[in-house]
């Protein structure tokens, strides 16, 4: 008996699905395609000439007769072929369940989510496939059989405590309704129902979820929800469902034998979609017409989401266009085993709707899902297990210590008194008053090393503070400070201190010409000025004496500080002068202060003199080589831009070709004499792609040759630069293109 109450003579016509249960389990955790099946409603007026099945019962061919009214030249497509996972023709309810649903329910006990969806034209048998009829136990549908299998498998697994919860959602005219809200213990919802997303997935806020421990309770919830569904009558179906329904079974399994905090959860969605309608055929008006408009709109959005999921290059999937796609976001292309049952008519009068339903099934086959086990952890049980394990480990350590005569060992965290004692032992060990530190346990070893680090850090801070009181540093990059120091005669050109005794009866550096025997130099005042100024600018001091000597040689100038402060203003004025107005070589100040005899010119000046005189030929070759290198680089950049443009055009051509292939697959492929027929647009795209690839290879080869030239030119330029700096000779780059 079908969903309209007609008697159906069922005879098996399809064997088990394409994969066995073992093969499906082996594929879990990887990407897999959606399984799609077609169920044909039995009828006496079956269109044998227009609808034909494949020999393997996995394909269906549709043939249209050409419309003579279109004239002699008629390019109307008349043949379509659809490859599916199975065609259910004159199949019993029992065979449908074994083929479509049994494996999905079984894998839910292993932690995999599952969704079974019925789609098709109104009156094609969707509700009969999902629910069956209550008058005959033999004709019950997928949903009652799934409940029966769930509780039967729970009885077969006594080692696990499995909890079952049930919810029943209805989507009517884009509004959410709880079909189980009429139960006496379910109070009225304060807030309106809404679809909410969180890291765990999508759920409906305000939807009641009911705990059930027996099969009878689950069936009572099912029948309660069915009585609350909205039905209507039209010319094609006396009991037409006017809403989409989602019956969800939530399962949670804990092991009874293992005290493991890990447990698995799963969710089974059984979706009965409202049928698509053509108002011209159903003759609906008024409220039924409005309902049909909402139904067709939501099914259209569902198809758009399926098309987007089938396109691997799409980044955005329009799940939020309607409540149906948003509620099924987890099931469509997500962590779920998804099975689609497409119900169609076998009559010639409904052939256009049948073709539309088959196209939807073909698009659904392109969707990829990634089912994986849903494992969760019980935080309370995890804490108890860790506490129990910690107590056992302490007992084992106590036994081991007693056998090894280690009675003073403790494994608790150290307090402040114990840490202070370890710090005292480390200090006495460093002073030499303590020969060795007795080792007790691992915590003590870690704390000893920690105290070594603390003492070392304190010593470094003390040394740094002492050096800051006596010394300061001047950065060599601070040319204003260096110039002021040179003018003051504190340091020589090599950075050494001038005229300062080192405590061993001789001076450091070269005494300036202005100093005379018997006169005290004024360097102390100047040094103190520089010390104060540099300290304000944040100059840093070294940590140790050795590091201090290295830093004074490499990066900074070290100046002894004193208490006089006459040089500070002079240093500040010199910095302002050097930063605002550079001192020219013919200024009166420089003339009044002639350069020191024997002082060599600075490195930049000497290098410019070398390039203009003895190294002029090397400099000329260097400039020519660099010009050729820049020319090659510019040409390589142009070729790279052309290659990128070609690559972009190749990608767009590939995308257009994939769209053409997808369109051809969804609309059905046409074969003639074993050859696949393609249209002219797809052929032109293939030819264009071939030419673009050939052009890409040519340009890429030219770029590789040019890159080799650039590398060679770069090598010669580097060699020329090195010779220019060292004063040698180098050859020129060949100028031939």
C-alpha positions in Angstrom: 0.0 0.0 0.0 1.5 3.4 -1.0 1.1 6.7 0.8 -2.3 7.3 -0.8 -3.7 4.1 0.5 -3.3 2.1 -2.8 -2.4 -1.6 -2.6 1.0 -2.4 -4.0 2.1 -5.8 -5.2 5.7 -5.9 -4.2 8.3 -8.1 -5.8 12.1 -7.9 -5.3 13.8 -6.2 -8.1 17.1 -4.9 -6.6 19.9 -6.6 -4.7 22.0 -5.1 -1.8 23.6 -1.7 -2.4 26.9 -1.1 -4.0 29.1 -1.7 -0.9 28.9 -4.2 1.8 28.8 -3.3 5.5 32.5 -4.2 5.9 33.6 -2.1 2.9 31.7 0.9 4.3 33.4 0.6 7.7 36.8 0.4 6.0 36.0 3.7 4.3 35.0 5.6 7.5 37.0 8.6 8.3 37.7 9.4 4.6 35.9 11.5 2.0 33.1 9.6 0.4 30.2 10.5 -2.0 26.6 10.6 -1.0 24.6 7.4 -1.7 21.6 8.1 -3.9 18.8 5.7 -4.7 15.7 6.0 -6.8 12.3 4.5 -5.8 9.7 4.3 -8.6 6.0 4.5 -7.5 4.2 1.4 -8.9 1.5 2.2 -11.5 -0.5 0.5 -14.1 0.3 3.2 -16.7 4.1 2.7 -16.5 5.8 4.5 -19.5 8.0 1.5 -20.7 9.0 3.3 -23.9 10.2 6.4 -22.0 11.7 5.0 -18.8 14.2 2.1 -18.9 16.4 0.6 -16.3 20.0 -0.6 -16.7 20.9 -4.3 -16.5 22.8 -3.7 -13.2 19.8 -1.9 -11.6 22.0 1.2 -11.0 21.1 3.3 -13.9 17.9 4.7 -15.4 17.4 6.1 -19.0 14.8 8.7 -19.9 13.6 9.2 -23.4 11.4 12.1 -24.6 9.6 12.2 -27.9 10.4 15.2 -30.1 7.8 17.9 -30.2 6.6 18.1 -33.8 5.3 21.6 -33.2 8.9 22.9 -33.1 9.4 22.3 -36.8 11.8 20.3 -38.9 15.0 21.8 -37.4 14.7 20.7 -33.8 17.7 20.4 -31.5 15.7 19.5 -28.5 17.5 16.9 -26.3 15.5 13.7 -26.0 17.7 11.3 -24.1 19.1 11.3 -20.6 21.1 8.7 -18.6 21.5 8.8 -14.9 23.9 6.5 -12.9 22.9 6.0 -9.3 23.7 3.6 -6.4 20.5 1.7 -6.9 17.0 1.7 -8.6 14.2 0.4 -6.4 11.4 -0.7 -8.7 8.5 -2.7 -7.2 10.7 -3.2 -4.0 9.1 -4.1 -0.7 9.5 -1.9 2.4 11.8 -4.5 4.0 14.1 -4.6 1.0 14.2 -0.8 0.9 15.2 -0.6 4.5 17.9 -3.2 4.1 19.3 -1.5 1.1 19.1 2.1 2.3 19.1 2.4 6.0 20.5 -0.6 7.9 24.2 0.2 7.5 23.6 3.9 8.5 21.9 2.9 11.7 24.6 0.3 12.5 27.4 2.7 12.0 25.7 5.2 14.4 26.6 2.8 17.2 30.3 3.2 16.2 30.0 7.0 16.6 29.2 8.1 13.0 26.4 10.5 12.3 23.8 9.5 9.7 21.1 11.2 7.6 18.4 9.6 5.4 16.4 11.9 3.3 13.4 11.4 1.1 12.9 13.8 -1.9 10.6 13.9 -4.8 7.4 15.2 -6.4 4.2 15.4 -4.4 2.4 12.1 -4.2 5.5 10.1 -5.4 5.7 8.1 -2.1 8.1 10.0 0.2 6.0 9.7 3.3 5.2 6.1 2.6 8.9 5.3 2.2 9.8 7.1 5.4 6.8 6.4 7.6 4.8 3.6 5.9 1.3 3.0 7.1 0.1 2.2 10.6 -2.6 -0.2 9.5 -0.2 -2.9 8.4 2.9 -3.9 10.3 4.5 -5.3 7.2 4.3 -2.0 5.4 6.0 0.2 8.1 8.6 2.6 6.7 12.2 3.4 7.4 11.6 5.5 10.6 9.8 2.8 12.6 12.2 0.1 11.5 15.2 2.3 12.5 13.7 2.7 16.0 13.3 -1.0 16.2 16.9 -1.6 15.1 18.3 0.9 17.6 16.7 -0.7 20.6 17.5 -4.2 19.4 21.2 -3.3 19.0 21.2 -1.8 22.5 20.1 -5.1 23.9 22.9 -6.8 22.0 25.5 -4.6 23.6 25.3 -5.1 27.4 28.9 -3.9 27.9 27.8 -0.3 27.1 25.4 2.0 28.7 23.6 3.6 25.7 21.3 6.6 26.2 18.7 7.5 23.5 17.1 10.9 23.1 14.5 11.9 20.5 13.4 15.2 19.0 10.8 16.0 16.2 11.0 19.2 14.3 8.6 20.6 11.7 9.4 23.4 9.2 6.1 24.9 8.0 6.1 28.1 5.9 9.6 29.0 7.0 8.6 28.7 10.7 10.0 26.2 13.2 7.6 24.1 15.2 8.2 21.4 17.9 5.9 18.4 17.1 6.3 17.1 20.6 5.4 20.3 22.4 1.8 19.0 23.1 3.1 16.4 25.6 1.8 17.2 29.1 5.2 17.5 30.7 6.5 19.9 28.0 5.9 23.5 29.1 5.3 26.3 26.7 8.4 27.9 25.1 9.2 31.4 26.4 11.5 32.3 23.5 10.8 31.6 19.8 12.7 28.7 18.3 15.8 29.5 16.3 18.7 27.7 14.7 22.0 28.2 16.5 25.6 27.2 15.6 28.4 26.4 17.9 31.7 24.5 17.7 29.9 21.2 18.4 27.5 21.7 15.4 24.0 23.1 14.6 21.1 22.7 17.0 17.6 24.2 17.3 17.2 26.4 20.4 13.9 25.8 22.1 13.4 22.3 20.6 12.5 19.7 23.3 14.6 16.6 23.5 13.1 13.6 25.2 14.9 10.8 27.0 13.6 7.3 26.1 14.7 4.0 27.4 12.2 1.6 25.8 11.1 1.0 22.2 7.4 1.6 23.2 8.2 5.1 24.5 10.0 6.0 21.3 7.0 4.9 19.2 4.7 6.9 21.4 6.8 10.0 20.7 6.7 9.2 17.0 2.9 8.8 16.8 2.5 12.0 18.9 4.5 14.0 16.4 2.8 12.5 13.4 -0.6 13.6 14.7 0.6 17.2 14.9 1.9 17.4 11.4 0.0 19.6 8.9 -1.7 17.8 6.0 -3.8 19.0 3.1 -5.5 17.5 0.0 -5.2 18.3 -3.7 -5.7 16.5 -7.0 -2.5 14.6 -6.9 -2.4 13.6 -3.2 -5.3 13.3 -0.7 -2.9 13.3 2.3 -0.1 15.7 1.2 2.4 16.8 3.8 2.6 20.5 3.8 5.8 20.8 5.8 9.3 19.3 6.1 9.9 17.1 9.1 13.2 16.1 10.8 13.0 13.2 13.3 16.3 13.0 15.2 17.7 10.2 17.3 20.6 11.2 19.6 22.7 8.4 21.1 25.5 8.4 23.7 27.4 5.3 24.6 29.6 4.8 27.7 31.6 1.6 28.4 30.5 -0.4 31.5 33.6 -2.5 31.6 36.3 0.2 31.2 36.7 3.1 33.4 37.6 5.2 30.4 36.6 8.8 30.4 36.1 8.6 26.6 32.7 8.0 25.2 31.1 8.3 21.7 28.0 10.2 20.5 26.1 10.0 17.3 23.0 11.6 15.7 20.6 10.1 13.1 18.4 12.5 11.1 15.4 11.0 9.3 14.1 13.7 6.9 10.8 13.6 5.2 10.7 16.6 2.7 7.5 18.0 1.4 6.9 17.3 -2.2 7.5 19.8 -5.0 4.4 20.9 -6.8 3.2 22.5 -10.0 0.2 24.6 -9.3 -1.2 24.0 -12.7 -1.4 20.2 -12.0 -2.4 20.3 -8.4 -5.0 23.0 -8.8 -4.2 24.4 -5.4 -5.5 27.8 -4.3 -5.8 29.8 -1.1 -3.8 28.5 1.9 -2.7 25.4 0.0 -1.3 27.6 -2.8 0.6 29.6 -0.2 2.0 26.5 1.4 3.1 25.2 -2.1 5.0 28.5 -2.7 7.0 28.1 0.5 7.7 24.4 -0.2 9.0 25.1 -3.7 11.1 28.0 -2.5 12.8 26.0 0.2 13.4 23.1 -2.1 14.9 25.5 -4.6 17.3 26.8 -1.9 18.1 23.2 -1.0 19.1 22.5 -4.6 21.3 25.6 -4.7 23.1 24.5 -1.6 23.6 21.0 -3.2 25.0 22.6 -6.4 27.4 24.7 -4.3 28.6 21.7 -2.3 29.2 19.7 -5.5 31.5 22.4 -6.8 34.8 21.9 -5.1 36.0 25.4 -6.0 33.2 27.2 -4.1 34.2 28.8 -0.9 30.8 29.9 0.3 27.8 27.5 0.7 24.4 29.3 1.0 23.1 27.4 4.0 21.4 30.4 5.6 19.0 31.1 2.7 16.2 29.1 4.4 15.5 27.2 7.6 15.7 23.8 5.9 19.3 24.1 4.7 20.4 25.8 7.9 19.0 23.0 10.0 20.6 20.3 7.8 24.0 22.1 7.6 25.7 19.2 9.5 24.1 16.6 7.4 24.8 18.1 3.9 28.4 17.6 3.1 29.7 17.5 6.7 30.5 14.8 9.3 27.8 12.5 8.3 26.8 9.4 6.3 24.2 10.8 3.9 21.7 8.7 1.9 19.1 10.2 -0.5 16.0 8.3 -1.6 14.4 10.0 -4.6 10.8 9.1 -5.2 9.5 9.4 -8.8 6.5 8.6 -10.9 6.6 6.1 -13.7 3.9 7.7 -15.7 4.4 9.6 -19.0 2.3 12.5 -17.7 4.8 13.2 -14.9 7.9 12.7 -17.0 9.1 16.3 -16.7 8.9 16.3 -12.8 10.6 12.8 -12.9 13.5 14.2 -14.9 13.8 17.2 -12.5 14.0 14.8 -9.5 16.6 12.6 -11.2 18.7 15.7 -11.9 18.6 16.6 -8.2 19.8 13.1 -7.3 22.6 13.3 -9.8 23.7 16.6 -8.3 23.6 15.1 -4.9 26.1 12.4 -6.0 28.7 15.1 -6.5 28.6 16.1 -2.8 31.4 14.7 -0.7 31.0 14.0 3.0 33.7 13.3 5.7 32.2 11.0 8.3 34.3 10.5 11.4 33.8 9.1 14.9 32.4 11.5 17.4 34.5 11.0 20.6 34.1 13.0 23.7 35.5 13.0 27.2 33.8 13.0 30.5 35.6 15.7 32.5 34.3 14.4 35.9 35.4 10.9 35.2 38.7 12.1 33.8 39.5 13.9 37.1 38.6 10.9 39.1 40.8 8.6 37.0 43.7 11.0 37.3 43.3 11.2 41.1 43.2 7.5 41.4 46.3 7.0 39.2 48.1 9.7 41.2 47.3 7.9 44.5 48.6 4.6 43.1 51.8 6.1 41.8 52.5 7.7 45.3 52.0 4.3 46.9 54.4 2.6 44.4 57.0 5.4 45.1 56.6 4.9 48.9 57.2 1.2 48.6 60.3 1.8 46.4 61.7 4.4 48.8 61.2 2.2 51.8 63.1 -0.7 50.0 65.9 1.7 49.1 66.1 3.2 52.7 65.1 6.6 51.4 62.9 7.6 54.3 63.3 11.4 53.9 61.9 11.6 50.4 58.7 13.7 49.9 56.9 14.3 46.6 54.8 17.3 47.6 55.6 20.7 46.2 58.2 22.7 48.2 57.3 25.4 50.6 59.1 28.8 51.1 61.2 27.5 54.0 62.6 24.6 51.9 63.3 26.9 49.0 65.1 29.4 51.3 67.2 26.5 52.7 68.2 25.4 49.2 69.2 29.0 48.3 71.4 29.2 51.4 73.1 25.9 50.5 73.8 27.1 46.9 75.4 30.3 48.2 77.6 28.5 50.7 78.6 26.1 47.9 79.6 29.0 45.7 81.5 30.7 48.6 83.4 27.4 49.2 82.1 26.8 52.8 80.0 23.8 51.6 81.8 21.0 49.7 78.7 19.3 48.2 74.9 19.4 48.2 73.1 16.2 49.1 70.6 15.0 46.5 67.3 13.8 47.8 64.8 13.8 44.9 64.0 15.3 41.5 62.2 18.3 42.9 65.2 19.3 44.9 67.5 19.0 41.8 65.2 21.3 39.8 65.1 23.8 42.6 68.9 23.8 43.0 69.3 24.7 39.4 66.6 27.3 39.7 68.5 29.0 42.7 71.7 28.9 40.6 69.9 30.9 38.0 68.5 33.3 40.6 71.9 34.0 42.1 73.5 34.5 38.7 70.9 37.0 37.7 71.4 38.9 41.0 75.2 39.0 40.4 74.7 40.3 36.8 72.5 43.1 38.1 75.0 44.1 40.8 77.9 44.2 38.3 75.8 46.2 35.8 74.9 48.7 38.6 78.5 49.1 39.7 79.7 49.7 36.1 76.9 52.2 35.5 78.2 54.2 38.5 81.7 54.4 37.1 81.4 54.0 33.3 79.1 54.8 30.5 78.9 53.8 26.8 78.7 55.8 23.6 77.4 54.1 20.5 79.7 54.3 17.5 76.7 55.1 15.3 76.2 58.3 17.3 78.5 60.5 15.2 77.7 63.7 17.0 78.9 62.2 20.3 82.0 60.7 18.7 82.9 64.0 17.1 82.5 65.8 20.4 84.8 63.3 22.1 87.4 63.7 19.5 87.3 67.5 19.7 87.6 67.3 23.4 90.7 65.1 23.1 89.3 62.4 25.3 89.8 59.6 22.8 92.0 59.2 19.7 90.9 58.1 16.3 91.2 54.5 17.3 88.8 54.9 20.2 91.4 54.7 23.0 91.3 56.9 26.1 93.9 59.7 26.0 96.0 60.8 29.0 94.2 58.8 31.6 96.4 56.7 34.0 95.4 53.1 34.3 96.8 52.7 37.9 100.1 51.2 36.7 102.2 54.4 36.2 101.5 54.9 32.4 98.8 56.5 30.3 96.3 55.0 27.9 96.4 56.3 24.3 98.2 59.3 22.8 98.4 62.6 24.6 96.9 65.5 22.6 99.2 68.2 21.3 97.7 70.9 23.5 98.6 69.1 26.8 101.8 70.1 28.5 103.8 68.5 31.3 102.9 69.7 34.7 99.4 70.8 33.6 96.3 68.8 34.6 94.3 68.0 31.5 90.6 69.0 31.4 89.5 65.7 30.2 87.7 64.7 33.5 85.2 67.5 33.2 84.5 66.7 29.6 84.2 63.0 30.4 81.7 63.6 33.1 79.6 65.7 30.7 79.6 62.9 28.1 78.9 60.4 30.8 75.8 62.3 32.0 74.5 63.0 28.5 75.0 59.4 27.3 73.3 58.0 30.5 70.3 60.2 29.8 70.1 58.8 26.3 69.8 55.3 27.6 73.3 53.9 26.8 73.7 50.5 28.3 76.6 49.2 30.4 78.2 45.7 30.1 77.6 43.0 32.6 81.1 41.8 33.3 84.7 43.2 32.8 85.5 40.8 30.0 82.3 41.7 28.1 83.0 45.4 28.8 86.4 45.2 27.1 84.9 43.4 24.0 82.1 45.9 23.7 84.4 48.9 24.0 86.4 47.5 21.1 83.6 46.4 18.8 80.5 48.6 19.1 80.9 51.4 21.7 83.4 53.9 23.2 84.0 53.6 26.9 84.4 56.9 28.8 85.4 57.3 32.5 82.9 59.5 34.3 83.7 62.2 36.9 81.7 64.8 39.0 82.5 67.9 36.8 79.8 69.0 34.4 81.3 71.7 32.0 81.3 69.6 28.9 77.6 68.8 28.8 76.6 72.0 27.1 79.4 71.7 24.6 78.4 68.2 23.7 74.7 69.2 23.3 75.7 72.1 21.1 77.9 70.0 18.9 75.1 67.4 18.4 72.6 70.2 17.4 75.1 71.7 15.0 75.9 68.3 13.4 72.3 67.4 13.0 71.0 70.7 11.7 73.9 72.1 9.6 76.8 70.0 8.4 80.2 71.6 8.9 81.9 72.3 5.5 85.6 71.9 4.9 86.2 75.6 4.3 84.4 76.9 7.4 86.2 79.4 9.6 86.0 76.9 12.5 87.8 74.3 10.6 90.4 76.8 9.4 91.1 78.0 12.9 91.6 74.3 13.9 93.9 72.7 11.3 93.7 68.9 11.0 96.0 66.8 13.0 99.2 65.9 10.9 99.3 62.3 9.8 95.6 61.7 10.2 94.3 59.5 7.2 91.1 60.5 5.4 87.9 58.7 6.3 86.9 55.5 4.5 84.1 57.0 2.4 86.4 59.8 1.2 89.3 57.4 0.4 86.9 55.1 -1.5 85.6 58.0 -3.7 89.2 59.0 -4.5 90.0 55.5 -5.5 87.0 55.2 -7.8 87.8 58.5 -9.5 91.5 57.8 -9.9 93.2 54.4 -9.9 89.9 52.4 -9.8 88.1 54.4 -12.5 88.3 51.5 -15.0 86.9 49.0 -12.5 84.1 51.4 -11.6 83.2 51.8 -15.3 83.0 48.0 -15.8 80.9 47.7 -12.6 78.4 50.3 -13.8 78.1 48.6 -17.2 77.6 45.2 -15.7 75.0 46.5 -13.4 73.1 48.2 -16.2 73.0 44.9 -18.2 71.8 43.0 -15.1 69.0 45.5 -14.6 67.9 45.1 -18.2 67.8 41.3 -17.9 65.8 41.6 -14.7 63.3 43.9 -16.3 62.8 41.6 -19.2 62.4 38.6 -16.8 59.7 40.6 -14.9 57.8 41.2 -18.2 57.9 37.5 -19.1 56.7 36.6 -15.6 53.7 38.9 -15.9 52.8 37.4 -19.3 53.1 33.9 -17.8 50.9 34.9 -14.9 48.3 36.2 -17.3 48.3 33.0 -19.3 48.0 30.9 -16.1 45.0 33.0 -15.0 43.4 32.5 -18.4 44.1 28.7 -18.2 42.4 28.6 -14.7 39.3 30.4 -16.0 39.2 28.1 -19.0 39.5 25.0 -16.8 36.7 26.4 -14.6 34.4 27.0 -17.6 35.2 23.5 -18.9 34.4 21.9 -15.5 31.1 23.8 -15.4 30.3 22.5 -18.9 31.1 18.9 -17.8 29.1 19.3 -14.6 26.1 20.7 -16.6 26.4 17.8 -19.0 26.5 15.2 -16.1 23.6 16.8 -14.3 21.4 17.0 -17.5 22.4 13.5 -18.5 25.1 12.3 -20.9 24.2 11.3 -24.5 26.1 8.5 -26.1 26.0 7.4 -29.7 27.7 4.2 -30.9 29.8 4.1 -27.7 31.1 7.7 -28.2 30.2 10.5 -25.8 28.7 13.5 -27.5 29.7 17.0 -26.4 28.5 20.4 -27.5 30.4 22.9 -29.6 31.1 25.3 -26.6 32.8 22.5 -24.7 34.9 21.5 -27.7 36.0 25.1 -28.2 37.1 25.3 -24.6 39.1 22.1 -25.0 40.9 23.6 -28.0 41.5 26.9 -26.3 43.0 25.2 -23.2 45.4 23.2 -25.4 46.7 26.3 -27.1 47.1 28.2 -23.8 49.1 25.3 -22.4 51.4 25.3 -25.4 51.9 29.1 -25.1 52.6 28.7 -21.4 55.3 26.1 -22.0 57.0 28.3 -24.5 57.0 31.4 -22.3 58.2 29.3 -19.3 61.1 27.9 -21.2 62.1 31.5 -22.3 61.9 32.6 -18.6 64.2 29.7 -17.5 66.8 30.7 -20.1 66.6 34.4 -19.0 66.9 33.4 -15.3 70.1 31.6 -16.1 71.5 34.8 -17.8 70.4 36.9 -14.8 72.2 34.5 -12.4 75.3 34.7 -14.5 75.1 38.5 -14.7 74.6 38.7 -10.9 77.7 36.6 -10.4 79.8 38.9 -12.5 78.4 42.0 -10.8 79.2 40.6 -7.3 82.6 39.7 -8.5 83.1 43.2 -9.9 82.0 44.8 -6.7 84.4 42.6 -4.7 87.3 43.5 -7.0 86.3 47.2 -6.8 86.5 47.0 -3.0 89.8 45.1 -3.0 91.4 47.1 -5.9 91.6 44.2 -8.4 90.4 43.9 -12.0 87.4 42.1 -13.5 86.1 41.3 -17.0 83.0 42.9 -18.6 79.7 41.2 -19.2 78.9 40.4 -22.8 76.4 42.9 -24.1 74.9 40.7 -26.8 71.1 40.3 -26.0 
